């Protein structure tokens, strides 16, 4: 069963800049495919996945920009473990999230219970020390970059042999900025 989610793909140049927060000598499991999750879908049948893939074609907004501003840690299992870049919430981003959610609701995918908090996961760290947390947060203060959003992606998450994200389909916005 495909495990799906929609996301904004982070361009390789922005991803490269974010990777500079980590030194090559540090043994930190850095997230390789950087993205901003728009809507988690979950496990669906292949028939449902194909129907969702087709219906998402209707989601179309004007291209927009997002600001990435600083970093923070999210908790996992009660401890700080997920190092992320903050993404400024904008009206365009909220509209995109809502349009995708509407399509998914039409397909019978329930609304998410947790609040939409846009971010880019940079690393998942098992029990980081306070010193490492402080170091990464200090480095994260330098993050202040713009990301051009010209579409979104439907990903399939695979967890064996290790977590990876496979691009199932890309959706390019065709509305013009006027």
C-alpha positions as a Python dict, from the first residue, in 0.01 Angstrom:
ca = {
    (1, 'X'): (0, 0, 0),
    (2, 'X'): (145, 338, -94),
    (3, 'X'): (205, 579, 199),
    (4, 'X'): (148, 921, 45),
    (5, 'X'): (193, 1286, 129),
    (6, 'X'): (201, 1614, -65),
    (7, 'X'): (490, 1855, -28),
    (8, 'X'): (672, 2153, -169),
    (9, 'X'): (1005, 2037, -301),
    (10, 'X'): (1304, 2238, -181),
    (11, 'X'): (1534, 2339, -466),
    (12, 'X'): (1883, 2188, -462),
    (13, 'X'): (2049, 2529, -416),
    (14, 'X'): (1842, 2601, -103),
    (15, 'X'): (1898, 2244, 18),
    (16, 'X'): (2272, 2288, -29),
    (17, 'X'): (2263, 2610, 177),
    (18, 'X'): (2074, 2434, 456),
    (19, 'X'): (2326, 2148, 455),
    (20, 'X'): (2599, 2402, 540),
    (21, 'X'): (2458, 2405, 893),
    (22, 'X'): (2626, 2065, 941),
    (23, 'X'): (2998, 1999, 930),
    (24, 'X'): (3110, 1686, 748),
    (25, 'X'): (3282, 1562, 1063),
    (26, 'X'): (2955, 1558, 1260),
    (27, 'X'): (2773, 1224, 1274),
    (28, 'X'): (2423, 1370, 1230),
    (29, 'X'): (2165, 1187, 1015),
    (30, 'X'): (2081, 1474, 779),
    (31, 'X'): (1753, 1452, 584),
    (32, 'X'): (1849, 1406, 218),
    (33, 'X'): (1518, 1494, 44),
    (34, 'X'): (1424, 1835, 178),
    (35, 'X'): (1061, 1937, 150),
    (36, 'X'): (778, 2121, 322),
    (37, 'X'): (499, 1873, 392),
    (38, 'X'): (166, 2020, 287),
    (39, 'X'): (-64, 1732, 372),
    (40, 'X'): (-1, 1382, 502),
    (41, 'X'): (-232, 1128, 337),
    (42, 'X'): (-117, 796, 477),
    (43, 'X'): (-155, 440, 352),
    (44, 'X'): (-400, 396, 66),
    (45, 'X'): (-467, 129, -195),
    (46, 'X'): (-308, 166, -536),
    (47, 'X'): (-652, 248, -683),
    (48, 'X'): (-704, 523, -423),
    (49, 'X'): (-352, 654, -488),
    (50, 'X'): (-422, 677, -862),
    (51, 'X'): (-752, 859, -801),
    (52, 'X'): (-586, 1106, -561),
    (53, 'X'): (-303, 1158, -810),
    (54, 'X'): (-555, 1252, -1081),
    (55, 'X'): (-771, 1477, -863),
    (56, 'X'): (-472, 1676, -740),
    (57, 'X'): (-434, 1807, -1096),
    (58, 'X'): (-718, 2049, -1011),
    (59, 'X'): (-503, 2225, -746),
    (60, 'X'): (-360, 2534, -911),
    (61, 'X'): (-249, 2863, -759),
    (62, 'X'): (-17, 3144, -864),
    (63, 'X'): (352, 3077, -797),
    (64, 'X'): (470, 3238, -474),
    (65, 'X'): (774, 3277, -251),
    (66, 'X'): (830, 3159, 104),
    (67, 'X'): (1078, 3284, 361),
    (68, 'X'): (1285, 3040, 563),
    (69, 'X'): (1373, 3199, 896),
    (70, 'X'): (1590, 3036, 1156),
    (71, 'X'): (1574, 2691, 1307),
    (72, 'X'): (1424, 2513, 1603),
    (73, 'X'): (1381, 2166, 1750),
    (74, 'X'): (1056, 1970, 1758),
    (75, 'X'): (1006, 1705, 2022),
    (76, 'X'): (974, 1337, 1944),
    (77, 'X'): (895, 1100, 2226),
    (78, 'X'): (903, 1391, 2470),
    (79, 'X'): (1261, 1497, 2387),
    (80, 'X'): (1406, 1748, 2143),
    (81, 'X'): (1505, 1536, 1845),
    (82, 'X'): (1391, 1687, 1515),
    (83, 'X'): (1593, 1983, 1389),
    (84, 'X'): (1390, 2198, 1146),
    (85, 'X'): (1397, 2524, 953),
    (86, 'X'): (1097, 2747, 1016),
    (87, 'X'): (886, 2852, 717),
    (88, 'X'): (689, 3177, 739),
    (89, 'X'): (317, 3109, 700),
    (90, 'X'): (167, 3310, 412),
    (91, 'X'): (-178, 3343, 265),
    (92, 'X'): (-62, 3166, -54),
    (93, 'X'): (77, 2872, 146),
    (94, 'X'): (-242, 2846, 353),
    (95, 'X'): (-454, 2854, 35),
    (96, 'X'): (-247, 2575, -121),
    (97, 'X'): (-277, 2364, 194),
    (98, 'X'): (-655, 2418, 204),
    (99, 'X'): (-705, 2334, -166),
    (100, 'X'): (-514, 2008, -129),
    (101, 'X'): (-706, 1924, 190),
    (102, 'X'): (-1035, 1987, 8),
    (103, 'X'): (-942, 1744, -271),
    (104, 'X'): (-839, 1482, -16),
    (105, 'X'): (-1157, 1529, 187),
    (106, 'X'): (-1354, 1470, -135),
    (107, 'X'): (-1159, 1142, -173),
    (108, 'X'): (-1254, 1039, 182),
    (109, 'X'): (-921, 1126, 346),
    (110, 'X'): (-1000, 1273, 688),
    (111, 'X'): (-872, 1617, 786),
    (112, 'X'): (-554, 1620, 992),
    (113, 'X'): (-607, 1675, 1362),
    (114, 'X'): (-282, 1857, 1426),
    (115, 'X'): (-221, 2216, 1325),
    (116, 'X'): (-40, 2285, 996),
    (117, 'X'): (308, 2408, 1096),
    (118, 'X'): (518, 2456, 782),
    (119, 'X'): (883, 2356, 824),
    (120, 'X'): (1169, 2171, 659),
    (121, 'X'): (1309, 1877, 853),
    (122, 'X'): (1687, 1899, 845),
    (123, 'X'): (1785, 1612, 1076),
    (124, 'X'): (1644, 1356, 1317),
    (125, 'X'): (1884, 1316, 1606),
    (126, 'X'): (1855, 1042, 1866),
    (127, 'X'): (1900, 1202, 2211),
    (128, 'X'): (2111, 1506, 2118),
    (129, 'X'): (2320, 1659, 2395),
    (130, 'X'): (2238, 2006, 2524),
    (131, 'X'): (2566, 2126, 2372),
    (132, 'X'): (2467, 1995, 2026),
    (133, 'X'): (2120, 2149, 2055),
    (134, 'X'): (2273, 2487, 2146),
    (135, 'X'): (2530, 2462, 1866),
    (136, 'X'): (2270, 2380, 1598),
    (137, 'X'): (2030, 2649, 1719),
    (138, 'X'): (2314, 2904, 1707),
    (139, 'X'): (2404, 2802, 1351),
    (140, 'X'): (2034, 2803, 1260),
    (141, 'X'): (2006, 3174, 1339),
    (142, 'X'): (2184, 3239, 1009),
    (143, 'X'): (1904, 3084, 803),
    (144, 'X'): (1720, 3357, 617),
    (145, 'X'): (1651, 3266, 258),
    (146, 'X'): (1368, 3277, 8),
    (147, 'X'): (1221, 2972, -165),
    (148, 'X'): (1032, 3004, -495),
    (149, 'X'): (725, 2779, -504),
    (150, 'X'): (613, 2689, -856),
    (151, 'X'): (431, 2366, -778),
    (152, 'X'): (408, 2072, -541),
    (153, 'X'): (480, 1700, -539),
    (154, 'X'): (295, 1383, -444),
    (155, 'X'): (548, 1163, -264),
    (156, 'X'): (537, 798, -166),
    (157, 'X'): (725, 727, 157),
    (158, 'X'): (915, 401, 182),
    (159, 'X'): (1074, 287, 505),
    (160, 'X'): (1268, -24, 402),
    (161, 'X'): (1560, -68, 404),
    (162, 'X'): (1583, 295, 522),
    (163, 'X'): (1343, 591, 493),
    (164, 'X'): (1320, 738, 143),
    (165, 'X'): (1076, 950, -53),
    (166, 'X'): (985, 865, -410),
    (167, 'X'): (832, 1132, -628),
    (168, 'X'): (508, 989, -763),
    (169, 'X'): (393, 1299, -950),
    (170, 'X'): (484, 1666, -980),
    (171, 'X'): (220, 1939, -1019),
    (172, 'X'): (332, 2269, -1175),
    (173, 'X'): (125, 2583, -1118),
    (174, 'X'): (-6, 2737, -1441),
    (175, 'X'): (-182, 3048, -1306),
    (176, 'X'): (-2, 3365, -1403),
    (177, 'X'): (113, 3632, -1159),
    (178, 'X'): (-47, 3956, -1274),
}
